[in-house]
Amino acid sequence: MSIPPLRASPIIALCLVALASIHIDAQVPNTDWAQLGKFRDANAALPAPAPGESRVVFMGNSITEGWATHFDSLFPGKPYVGRGISGQTTPQMLVRFRQDVIALQPKVVVILGGTNDIAGNTGPATLEMIEGNLASMTELARANGIRVVLASVLPAADYPWRRGLDPAPKIVALNAWIKQYAEKTGAVYLDLHTPMADEHAGMKPELSSDGVHPNVAGFALMSPLTERAIAEALRR
């Protein structure tokens, strides 16, 4: 005796289709891991530097992104371009370095990154990995005639989004390497850590609301120090 085929009910069929869609969506990769799309239109709309213009690009993470919102008041009349993306780590910055820095033809790049690597935003990262990415960005810049300002990582005693990592001593160690590397390669070392750190190597409370991101007072402290570093880079 033959067994008649089982017939799926319409409800079961719909559930199977929905589950298949969920599975397919879960397998779709993030095709813009470095967020190359964020500044693509802005880069295309930015004209080439005028003759004699000393364009400066600031490459970084949320600290640079927040800083750039104050450029008009902190650096009035200066052709400074912010290219910071919140949450980014140095490998992401390295991936977009050609598009967001080299293609804009600056005379100087200010590189401020590494704290999100220590926080593990894109997975575990050793200091050597961070150092390699900072060195690669520096080498790319110099190969394209761009002078480099390497900023220290800002002080942080803890990360609000990832507690308990004790980042302060790691930041101090990374900054020691950045300073040594800058001296060895002819880049300008911008020490923002020393004037912003408290006695525990965390951020001074009056300079930040969360211990990581500078407030208006923090950016006001950073900016003249950065201006001096840019001027030094342009003299070299």
Secondary structure, DSSP 8 states (H G I E B T S, - for coil): ---------HHHHHHHHHHHHHHHHHH---TTTT-TTTTHHHHHHS----TT---EEEEESHHHHHHHTTHHHHSTT--EEEEE-TT--HHHHHHTHHHHTGGG--SEEEEE--HHHHHTTTS---HHHHHHHHHHHHHHHHHTT-EEEEE-----S-BTTBTT--HHHHHHHHHHHHHHHHHHHT-EEE--HHHHB-TTSSB-GGGBSSSSSB-HHHHHHHHHHHHHHHHHHHH-
